Amino acid sequence: MPESLGARLREARLQRGLSLRSVAQALGVSASLISQVEIGKTHPSVSTLYAMANHLGVSLDDLLGLTPSSVNSEPMFGHRGAPLPDVQHGDDNPVIEMENGVRWERLAAGVGGPADPLLVTYEPGASSSIEGKLMRHAGIEYAYLLEGELTLSLEFETYTLRPGDSLQFDSVRPHLYSNRGSTIAKGVWFVVGRRQQNQSVPDAPAGSAMHPSGGGPASAVDVLRAMDGLG
């Protein structure tokens, strides 16, 4: 998680005049968790980060420091108004480490562009929502799995993705990603159209979609909307 991520979330909360307690109540988590995320003592889960970014109305670009803010008006690359580089080297990818072994790397993209491009890694046992909280977001989601094996729970259906497999669906549909294998799962994600509809979508009812085996929720939160505010 970028060192300044928590500080940016805190700044967004204070700018909106929101208390720790009010944000925690809205997200259904403890105020101490929000505080620890803001001071960088803990990593949020994918679902918590998405929920915080959506509730505070911040974008992934904002949180990753890719757009000017009221605190730092200079763009990340070059002088004000300068174009972003045509090539972004892997070592320069902004990175967010999640609490449960999920890693997001922001790939090259124009600030405020139509898509969120990500290189996403799931460690063995990792999932997009360790809390089992069902979530969804605006946009159309596209992904291509590069290595490993990843399970997608989409509403009442469950799919196993292997290298070379790809997916696409309307991200407002409840979904959950999980790595049930013993090796890292990695893929490239694009979420298109989320920026144009950056409004929070109500959580799906807890437990409304379950695996046939009863092994937990069959739907959950996606990662990209929170990234709008990651810097």
N, C-alpha and C positions, 0 to 999 in steps of 0.2 A: 504494500500500500504506500503510495507516495507520502513523504513526510508531511506535506502540506494538505493532504486530503482532509484530515480531521479539522484542521484550522479553517479550511474553506467551507466545510459543512457548518461549522460553528458560526462563521461570519454570515452565511446565508440565513441561519436560524435567527441570529440577533437582528439582522436587517429587517426581518419580518416581525420582529417583536414577539417571538415565541419563546416560551420557557422550556427547559429540559423536560419538565413534567408533562406539558401539553403535547409536545412532540412524541414522547414515550407513550402517552395514552392513545394518541392517534394511530401509532404504529403497533400497539399491542405488545410493547417490550418495556423493560425497566428503564428508569431515568439514569441509573448507574451505567447501563450498557451504552446509552447515547453519550454520556459524559466520557466514558473510556474510549469510545471511537473518536470523539472530538479531540482528545488530548493525545491520541496515538498509542494508547496502552493496549488496545485490542483491535483485531481486524473484524469488520462486519461480515456476515454471511452475504451471499449474493442477494437473497431476498431482503435482508435488512438494508443493504446499500441501495437497492432499487427503491425500496419504500421511502427511505430518507430523502433521496434525490427527488422523487416524485412529489412528496409532501412539501418539500422546500422550494420546488419549482426551479431546480438548478439542472444544467445540462452536463453531459459527459465532458464536453469541451471545457466548460467552466471548471469542473472539478480537477481536470487534468492540467489546467492552466494554459489551455490552448487558445483562449479568447481573453481580450482585455476585461478587467473588472474595475470596480470603483476603487479598489485598493491598489491594484497594479495596472495602470492603463497601457502598458507596453505589451505588444503581442509577443508570443513565445519566440517566433523566428524573425530576426532582422528588425528593420525599422517599421514604424506604423505604416500600414498600407502595403508593405512589401509582400510579394507572393510567397506562399509556402514552398519549400523545396520540392523539386520534382521527384527526388529519391530520398527515402528515409531508411537509414541503415538500421539493422536489427538491434544494435546496441543502443540506439536512440529511442526505441519504442517506449512510450510511457507505460508503466506497469502498475497493476493493482493486484495485490495478493489478498485473497479472501480467507475467511476464518477456517474453512473446512477443506482446503486443498484445491481451490479453484483459482486460476490465474488468468487475468485479462491483459493482453498486450494490444494497445491501440495502434493500428496500422496507419499508413499514410492516408490522409484525407483532408480535403479542404475544410477550413473552419466554417461551420454552419452548413456543410454540404448535405445532400439528401440521404446519405447512408452512414451507418456506424460500422466501420470495418474493424474486426477483432480477430486476434489469434488467441483461442481459448484452450486452456489446458485443465484437465480434470485428473487429479491424483486418484489412485485406487481408493474406493470408498467415498469419494467426494460426490456431492450433489449440489444442485442450484438452490436447494432449501433444506438446511439441516433441521429446521423447525417443522417441516411438513406443511408449511403454510402455502395455500393455493393462491397464485397471483397470475396476472396477465398484464399486457401493455399494448399500446398502439403500435402499428406498423406491420410490415410483412417480413418474416424472418427467413433467411437463407443460410445454409451451412453446408460445408463439405468436410468430411472426416478424413484426416491425414494419417492417423495412426491410432492403434488401440481399439477399444470397443466401448461404445457409449449407449446407454439406454435412454430412449425418449418416451416419456409418458405424456400422451396428448389426449386430453379428455378421458375417454374410457378405453383408448387403445394404447398398447405398449409395443414399441419397435426397438430392435437391436441394430445399431449402426456400426458398420465395420469400414476399414479403409476403402475409399472409393465411393462410399454411399453419400448421398446428399439429401437435403430436406428443404421444404418450403411450406409455410403455413401462416395464416393470419395470427399474429401474436396476441390478439385479444382472447384467443382460445387458451384455457388453462393448460399449463404444461410444466414438466419437470425433467431435468437432465440428471442422470446419475451414472457413475462409473462403478459397475458391479464386478469388474474384472480385477486382475492382479498387475496390470501394467498401465502406464499413463495413456490417457486418451487425449488427442489433440486435433483441433480442426480450425477452419477459417469460417467466421460468421459475418454476415452482413444483415443489418436490420434497416429496412428502407421505409421511409414515410413516418417514422416515429416522431421526428422533430415537428412535423406539421400538426401533430395531434398530441402535444406534450401535456396531456391532462391525465390525472390519476384515474385509473379504472378500479372500481370496487373489487375487493377480494372475492374470489369464489367461496361459497360456503365451505367451511372446514369439513373434510371428509366426504364431500359431495361426489368425488370421483376416487374410487379405490381400486387397487389392483385386484384381479379376480382371486388371487391367492390370499388377499387380505394383508399383504405385506406393506401397507402404507399408502399414502395418497398417490393417485395416478396423475395428478396435475400439480403444477407449482409455478413459481415466479420466474420470469426471464430476467436476464441480466442487463439488457441494453439500455433500458430507460434510465437507470441510475447512472450509466456511463455518460449520459448527456452532461452531467455535472461534474465529472471527474477531471481533475487537472493534474 
